[in-house]
């Protein structure tokens, strides 16, 4: 037999300290038989015969002792050989102690501890060691049994945690699907989806296949939301682009109207433009503000010009009203005793009245009524004279007809000469005499 490699003796391993075992499913803590170190008394567990064969003594459950060859020692005396194989045993014993500590402390997975203990137990069957193999086997059997129980507890805990994790992610999916299909609070929903992704990452303990299936559902909800939000903002962009184009058209028209002097229709059009502006919708804030500044500036320019013009016109009309007040005062003093002179004075008043021009709108009717009073007074005086004239109606008709014809002739002559003022005056006289002629003719019927 090939002699084994000789290593320097290690210091004797310490006795396994008592551990506080983790509770088992039935509530009773597991117990682990203690195993003495072999290095302190290797002769108790084995021997080396004269041929150098190393034998391990194993005591069975019935107290019977059997031996099996575990190796050969040719490098020195028998004591050193036993010490060497005893140190090998103590290494195994230390591994078992570590498994006990891991199991009782709860720092490692019971499944991993079970695998290690099972492997070590299998190695112990034909291990080339000298020591209390039966005791170590019993200790490892206890570790395996306790690890199996702990693994069952852990599996149950993992199953519960998995169910909770799945339920948690199912809840996230349900929330995501609701947001994806219904919400229009885009900023809030976007922030919530980002938070849910981080929350999703923190939820563990689900097998890969199940987790992938859940993630696909969650991802579909995110994609649905992203499509809806994208479509919303795309439509919003289109609407803003259309609103901007329309408002640019309105601004261009508003600016083109700033120099208009067609005050009434233009003011009405500006009112229509304002209604169209409101109906056009909003574009981006910066663009909307800039366009509004131009639109409002055009409006202000036009209405400022109109206000200045109206102010000047109002001042002119007020002045005209003052002049007509004075003219009415003068007309009120017309002497009616001389009808022809009164008629001439009235014609002068009428000509000067027309020349003065317009008065404020609210006083137009007032002034028209007051002038008519003067005209009625003069006309009444003329009527009275006519009634007091020649009692022969036919003669009076002939006289009136002659006067009409005379004034018409004067008007025609003045018109031919280009004297429009005289022509106008003659036409006025002819018209007056026509009225009297008509009245006289009516009286003869």
C-alpha positions in Angstrom: 0.0 0.0 0.0 1.3 3.5 -0.9 2.2 5.4 2.2 0.0 8.5 2.7 1.4 12.0 2.7 2.5 13.0 6.2 1.4 16.4 7.5 2.5 18.0 10.8 0.1 17.3 13.6 -2.4 20.0 14.2 -3.5 21.3 17.6 -6.3 19.3 19.1 -9.7 20.6 18.2 -11.8 22.2 20.9 -14.8 20.4 22.2 -18.0 21.4 20.4 -19.6 24.2 22.4 -23.2 23.8 23.3 -25.5 25.4 20.7 -28.9 26.9 21.1 -30.8 24.8 18.6 -33.4 26.3 16.3 -37.0 25.2 17.0 -38.3 22.3 14.9 -41.8 22.2 13.5 -43.1 20.2 16.5 -41.7 22.9 18.9 -39.0 20.7 20.4 -35.4 21.8 19.8 -33.2 19.3 18.1 -30.3 17.6 19.9 -26.9 16.8 18.4 -24.7 14.1 20.1 -21.3 15.4 21.1 -18.2 13.8 19.6 -14.9 13.8 21.4 -11.7 14.9 19.5 -9.7 11.9 18.3 -6.2 13.6 18.4 -6.2 13.6 22.2 -6.4 9.7 22.5 -6.2 8.1 19.0 -5.3 4.7 20.5 -8.9 4.6 21.8 -10.2 4.4 18.2 -7.6 2.6 16.3 -4.2 0.9 16.0 -1.3 0.3 13.6 -0.2 -3.4 13.2 3.3 -4.6 12.6 2.9 -4.4 8.8 1.9 -0.7 9.0 -1.8 -1.2 8.3 -4.0 1.3 10.1 -7.2 -0.1 11.7 -10.3 1.7 12.9 -12.2 0.3 15.7 -16.0 0.8 15.4 -18.4 -0.1 18.2 -21.8 -1.1 17.0 -25.2 -0.4 18.6 -25.0 -3.8 20.4 -21.6 -3.0 21.9 -19.7 -5.3 19.5 -16.5 -3.9 18.3 -15.4 -4.3 14.7 -12.3 -3.2 12.8 -11.7 -2.1 9.3 -8.5 -1.1 7.6 -8.4 2.6 6.7 -4.9 3.0 5.5 -1.2 2.3 5.7 1.6 4.0 7.6 5.2 3.4 6.6 6.7 6.8 7.3 7.4 6.5 11.0 6.3 4.8 14.2 2.7 3.7 15.0 2.0 6.7 17.3 2.6 9.2 14.5 0.4 7.2 12.2 -2.5 7.1 14.5 -2.1 10.8 15.2 -2.2 11.5 11.4 -5.4 9.6 10.9 -6.9 11.1 14.1 -6.3 14.6 12.7 -8.2 13.6 9.6 -11.1 12.6 11.7 -11.0 15.8 13.7 -11.2 17.7 10.4 -14.4 15.9 9.6 -15.6 16.5 13.1 -14.9 20.3 12.6 -16.9 20.3 9.4 -19.8 18.7 11.3 -19.5 21.3 14.1 -19.7 24.1 11.5 -22.8 22.6 10.1 -24.4 22.4 13.6 -23.5 26.1 14.2 -24.9 27.1 10.9 -28.1 25.2 11.5 -28.6 26.3 15.1 -27.8 30.0 14.4 -30.1 30.2 11.4 -27.5 32.1 9.4 -27.6 29.7 6.4 -30.2 28.0 4.3 -31.3 24.7 5.7 -31.3 23.2 2.3 -27.6 23.9 1.8 -26.8 22.6 5.3 -28.8 19.4 4.5 -26.8 18.9 1.3 -23.5 19.4 3.1 -24.4 17.1 6.0 -25.7 14.4 3.7 -22.5 14.5 1.7 -20.3 14.4 4.8 -22.3 11.6 6.2 -21.8 9.6 3.0 -18.0 10.3 3.1 -17.8 9.0 6.6 -18.8 5.4 5.6 -15.4 4.7 4.1 -13.4 7.7 5.3 -9.7 7.0 6.0 -9.8 8.4 9.6 -9.3 7.2 13.2 -11.9 8.5 15.7 -15.4 8.1 17.1 -16.9 7.5 13.6 -20.1 6.0 15.1 -20.5 9.1 17.3 -19.8 11.4 14.4 -22.3 9.5 12.2 -24.9 9.9 14.9 -24.2 13.6 15.1 -24.5 14.0 11.4 -27.7 11.9 11.3 -29.1 14.4 13.8 -27.9 17.3 11.7 -29.5 15.8 8.6 -32.8 15.2 10.5 -32.8 18.7 11.9 -31.9 20.2 8.5 -34.7 18.3 6.9 -37.2 19.7 9.5 -35.7 23.2 9.1 -35.9 22.9 5.3 -39.6 22.1 5.6 -40.1 25.2 7.8 -38.1 27.3 5.3 -40.0 25.8 2.4 -43.3 26.7 4.0 -42.0 30.2 4.8 -40.7 30.5 1.2 -44.1 29.4 -0.1 -45.9 31.9 2.1 -43.4 34.6 1.1 -43.9 33.6 -2.5 -47.7 33.8 -2.2 -47.3 37.3 -0.6 -44.9 38.4 -3.3 -47.1 37.1 -6.0 -50.1 38.8 -4.4 -48.1 42.0 -4.1 -47.2 42.0 -7.7 -50.7 41.0 -8.7 -51.9 44.1 -6.9 -49.3 46.2 -8.7 -50.5 44.7 -12.0 -54.1 45.5 -11.2 -53.2 49.1 -10.3 -51.1 49.4 -13.5 -53.9 48.0 -15.7 -56.4 50.4 -14.1 -54.1 53.4 -14.7 -53.3 52.3 -18.2 -57.0 52.1 -19.3 -58.7 54.9 -17.4 -56.4 57.7 -16.1 -55.9 61.0 -17.8 -53.8 62.4 -15.0 -50.6 61.8 -17.1 -48.0 63.3 -14.8 -49.4 61.6 -11.7 -49.7 58.2 -13.5 -46.2 58.5 -15.0 -44.7 59.1 -11.6 -46.7 56.2 -10.1 -45.5 53.8 -12.8 -41.9 54.8 -12.1 -42.5 54.2 -8.3 -44.2 50.8 -9.1 -41.2 49.6 -11.1 -38.9 50.3 -8.1 -41.5 48.6 -5.8 -41.6 45.6 -8.2 -37.8 45.2 -8.1 -37.9 45.1 -4.3 -40.3 42.2 -4.3 -38.4 38.9 -4.4 -38.9 35.2 -3.7 -40.8 34.3 -6.8 -39.6 31.6 -9.2 -38.3 32.8 -12.6 -41.1 31.4 -14.7 -43.9 32.9 -12.6 -42.1 36.2 -12.2 -41.6 36.5 -16.0 -45.3 35.9 -16.6 -46.2 38.5 -14.1 -43.7 41.0 -15.5 -45.2 40.5 -19.0 -48.6 41.5 -17.7 -47.2 44.5 -15.9 -45.2 45.5 -19.0 -48.3 45.3 -21.2 -50.1 47.7 -18.8 -47.1 50.1 -19.0 -47.0 49.9 -22.8 -50.8 50.6 -22.9 -50.4 53.6 -20.7 -47.4 54.8 -22.8 -49.4 54.5 -26.0 -52.4 56.3 -24.6 -50.2 59.1 -23.1 -48.3 59.3 -26.4 -51.4 59.5 -28.4 -52.8 62.2 -26.1 -49.8 64.4 -26.3 -49.5 63.8 -30.0 -53.1 65.0 -30.4 -52.3 67.9 -28.1 -49.3 68.8 -30.2 -51.4 68.7 -33.4 -54.1 70.8 -31.7 -51.4 73.3 -30.5 -49.9 73.5 -34.0 -53.3 74.1 -35.5 -54.1 76.7 -32.8 -50.8 78.4 -33.5 -51.4 78.6 -37.2 -54.9 79.9 -36.7 -53.7 82.6 -34.2 -51.0 83.6 -36.5 -53.7 84.3 -39.2 -55.8 86.3 -36.7 -52.7 88.3 -35.7 -51.9 89.1 -39.3 -55.5 90.3 -39.9 -55.5 92.3 -36.7 -52.2 94.0 -37.6 -53.5 94.7 -41.1 -56.6 96.5 -39.6 -54.6 98.9 -37.4 -54.6 101.7 -40.1 -58.3 101.4 -41.0 -60.5 104.5 -40.7 -63.7 102.5 -41.2 -64.2 102.8 -37.5 -67.5 101.0 -36.9 -67.0 97.9 -39.1 -63.4 97.6 -38.1 -64.3 97.7 -34.4 -66.9 95.0 -35.0 -64.4 92.9 -36.8 -62.0 93.2 -33.9 -64.7 91.9 -31.7 -65.2 88.9 -34.0 -61.4 88.3 -34.1 -61.4 88.2 -30.3 -64.2 85.5 -30.3 -62.3 83.6 -32.9 -59.1 83.9 -30.9 -60.8 82.3 -27.9 -62.2 79.5 -30.0 -58.8 78.7 -31.6 -57.5 77.0 -28.5 -54.1 77.2 -26.8 -50.7 76.5 -28.1 -47.5 76.4 -26.1 -47.3 79.1 -23.4 -44.3 81.0 -24.9 -45.9 81.0 -28.4 -49.3 81.9 -27.0 -47.9 84.7 -25.0 -46.0 86.1 -27.9 -48.9 85.9 -30.3 -51.3 87.4 -27.8 -48.9 90.4 -27.3 -49.0 91.1 -31.0 -52.8 90.6 -31.3 -53.5 92.9 -28.3 -50.9 95.4 -29.5 -52.7 95.6 -32.9 -56.1 96.1 -31.1 -54.7 98.8 -28.8 -53.2 100.6 -31.8 -56.5 100.7 -33.7 -58.6 101.7 -30.7 -56.2 104.4 -29.6 -56.4 105.9 -33.1 -60.2 105.7 -33.1 -60.3 107.2 -29.6 -58.1 110.1 -30.8 -60.2 110.6 -33.9 -63.5 110.4 -31.9 -62.2 112.8 -29.3 -61.3 115.4 -32.0 -64.6 114.8 -33.8 -66.5 115.1 -30.5 -64.8 118.4 -29.8 -65.8 119.6 -33.3 -69.4 118.5 -32.9 -69.6 120.2 -29.5 -68.4 123.4 -31.2 -70.9 122.9 -34.0 -73.6 122.6 -31.3 -72.6 125.8 -29.8 -72.7 127.6 -33.2 -76.2 126.2 -33.9 -77.4 127.3 -30.5 -76.3 130.8 -31.4 -78.0 130.4 -34.9 -81.2 129.3 -33.3 -81.2 132.2 -31.0 -80.7 134.5 -34.0 -83.5 132.7 -35.9 -85.9 133.1 -33.0 -85.6 136.9 -33.6 -86.8 136.8 -37.2 -89.4 139.6 -37.8 -92.5 138.0 -39.2 -94.2 141.3 -40.1 -92.3 141.3 -43.4 -92.9 137.9 -44.8 -90.5 138.2 -47.7 -87.8 139.4 -45.4 -88.6 136.6 -42.9 -88.4 134.0 -45.7 -85.0 135.4 -46.8 -83.8 135.4 -43.2 -84.9 131.8 -42.9 -83.1 130.8 -46.1 -79.9 132.4 -44.7 -80.3 130.6 -41.4 -80.8 127.3 -43.3 -77.7 127.8 -45.4 -75.6 128.7 -42.5 -77.1 125.7 -40.5 -76.0 123.3 -43.2 -72.6 124.8 -43.4 -71.9 124.4 -39.7 -72.0 120.6 -39.9 -72.9 117.9 -37.5 -73.6 118.0 -33.8 -73.2 115.2 -31.1 -75.5 112.3 -32.0 -77.5 112.7 -28.8 -78.5 116.2 -29.8 -79.4 115.7 -33.5 -83.2 115.3 -32.9 -83.2 118.2 -30.5 -81.7 120.6 -33.0 -83.8 119.3 -35.9 -87.0 119.9 -33.8 -85.9 123.4 -32.8 -85.1 124.5 -36.4 -88.4 123.0 -37.5 -90.1 125.3 -35.0 -88.5 128.3 -36.7 -89.4 127.1 -40.1 -93.0 126.4 -39.0 -93.3 129.9 -37.7 -92.1 131.5 -40.9 -94.3 129.1 -43.0 -97.3 130.0 -40.9 -96.7 133.7 -41.4 -96.5 133.1 -45.2 -99.7 131.2 -45.1 -101.4 134.0 -43.2 -100.3 136.5 -45.8 -101.5 134.3 -48.6 -104.9 133.9 -47.0 -105.1 137.7 -46.7 -104.1 138.4 -50.3 -106.2 138.9 -53.4 -109.7 137.5 -52.8 -109.8 136.3 -56.4 -108.6 132.7 -56.1 -108.1 132.3 -59.9 -106.0 135.4 -60.1 -104.0 134.2 -57.1 -103.5 130.8 -58.8 -102.3 132.6 -62.0 -100.0 134.8 -59.9 -98.5 131.8 -58.1 -98.1 129.9 -61.4 -96.3 132.9 -62.9 -94.0 133.2 -59.9 -93.2 129.5 -60.1 -92.4 129.8 -63.8 -90.3 132.9 -63.2 -88.2 131.2 -60.6 -87.8 128.1 -62.7 -86.6 130.3 -65.5 -84.2 132.0 -63.2 -82.9 128.6 -62.1 -82.5 127.4 -65.6 -80.6 130.6 -66.6 -78.4 130.4 -63.6 -77.6 126.8 -64.2 -76.7 127.5 -67.8 -74.4 130.3 -66.6 -72.8 128.0 -64.1 -74.0 130.0 -61.1 -75.0 127.1 -58.9 -75.7 129.2 -55.8 -78.3 131.4 -57.7 -79.7 128.3 -59.3 -80.1 126.7 -56.0 -81.8 129.8 -54.5 -84.1 130.1 -57.5 -85.1 126.4 -57.2 -85.8 126.9 -53.5 -88.1 129.8 -54.3 -89.8 127.9 -57.1 -90.4 125.0 -54.7 -91.9 127.3 -52.1 -94.2 128.9 -54.7 -95.2 125.5 -56.0 -96.4 124.6 -52.5 -98.5 127.8 -52.4 -99.7 127.1 -56.0 -100.7 123.6 -55.0 -102.6 125.0 -52.0 -104.3 127.6 -54.1 -105.3 125.1 -56.8 -106.6 122.8 -54.1 -108.8 125.7 -52.9 -110.3 126.1 -56.3 -111.5 122.6 -56.5 
